[in-house]
Amino acid sequence: PEPKFAFKEVHQFCFLDEENDSPTSITKEQAAALATLLKRAAIARMHVVVHCFAGICRSGAVAEVASMVGFTPTERSDTTRIPNVRVKTFLMREFGFTYDSDLPMWRFNPETTTEMDD
């Protein structure tokens, strides 16, 4: 689809809202590319707009991870997001967050990610 407004940059990724491994679910390469764009946008202090078909699951996952790494979320209620677990997990790993099933939450490991404050 074509964006309704002119943005400085437009990046489009094609994957469906699937949480299992399939030919149409997000790939690790797509997650790496998304993370690279978010890191570059953070360094350049750019605003980021994300959107999927309904604006809830895939874009919700990207928005949640973006807010975890320093982006300010919009005023839209977090209760409207149902983040796609696969998208969120892949992105979190790209940012160096690791998960240990013996612990109650994700942990940030700065040794596994690039520094965004360069």
N, C-alpha and C positions, 0 to 999 in steps of 0.2 A: 504493500500500500504506500501511497504517497503521503508525506506529512502535510497537515493542514496549513502549518506555518513554516516560514523559512527559519531553520536553525543553523547555527554555525557549522555543526557537523551532524550527520545522521548515520547511524549504524543499525543495521537490521540483522537479526538472527532468526533462523527458522528452525524451531523445534516445538513439539506439541506438549501439552500439559500432562505428561506421563511421568510417573515416579519410578517405573521399572526400566531396565535396560531394553531398549528397542531401537530400531533404525530411525525412529522419528523423535526420540527423547533427546534432551540436551547431552552433548558429549563433553568430555574433559577438555577438549580443545576449544570448544565454544565457551566453556566456563573460564578458561585461561584468557581468552580474548576479551571477554566481558570484564574480568578482573583488571586486565591491563588498561582497558579504557577507563574504568573507574579510578584506578591509581593515577593515570595521566590527568584526568579531570580534577582530581583532588589537588594535585600539585599545581595545576593551572588555575585553581579556584573557579572552576566552571560549574554551572548548574547542570544537572542531569535530569532528563525526563525519561521515564521508562513506561512502557505500555505493552500489554499483551491484548488478546481478544477481549477479555472481560475486565482486565486491570486488577485482578485479585490474586491469582496463584503464581504465575511465572513472574510477572512484574512485582508482585508482592514479595517474592523471595529476593529479587534483586534489590528492592527498596529496603528491606530489612537488613540485608548484609551491608548495603551502602551506609545505612545509619549506624551500624556497628563499627564502621571504620572512619566515621567522622562527618558524613554528610548529614545535613539537617533535614529531617522528613517534613513533608507538608502537613497541614493541619488535618488531613483526612484521618478519620478514626482508624486505629490499628485493628479494631474489631471487624473491619470490612475485608481485611487481608486473610487469606488462607494460603500461606506460602507453600509452593511446591517443594517438597522435602528434597527431592533429587537436585533441583536447581540450587536451593539454599546450601545443601551439603557440599556440592561441588565448588560453589563460590567461596564458602567459608574455608575450605581446604586451600584454595588459591591464595587466600589472605593469611594463611598460617594458623587458622583455628584448628585445633585437633579435638577429637572426641574420645573419651575413655568411658566405657560403659560402667565402670566402677565409680565414676564421679557424676554428680548431679547436673553438670553443664559442660558446655564447650570451653576450652581453654585456649588462650592466645599464645602462640609460640613465635616470638619475633625472629627467631633464627631461620624460620622456613618461609619468610616473605621478604620482599624488598622494602626498603625504607621509603616512606612517602614524604618525608620532611626535607628532602634534598634541596 
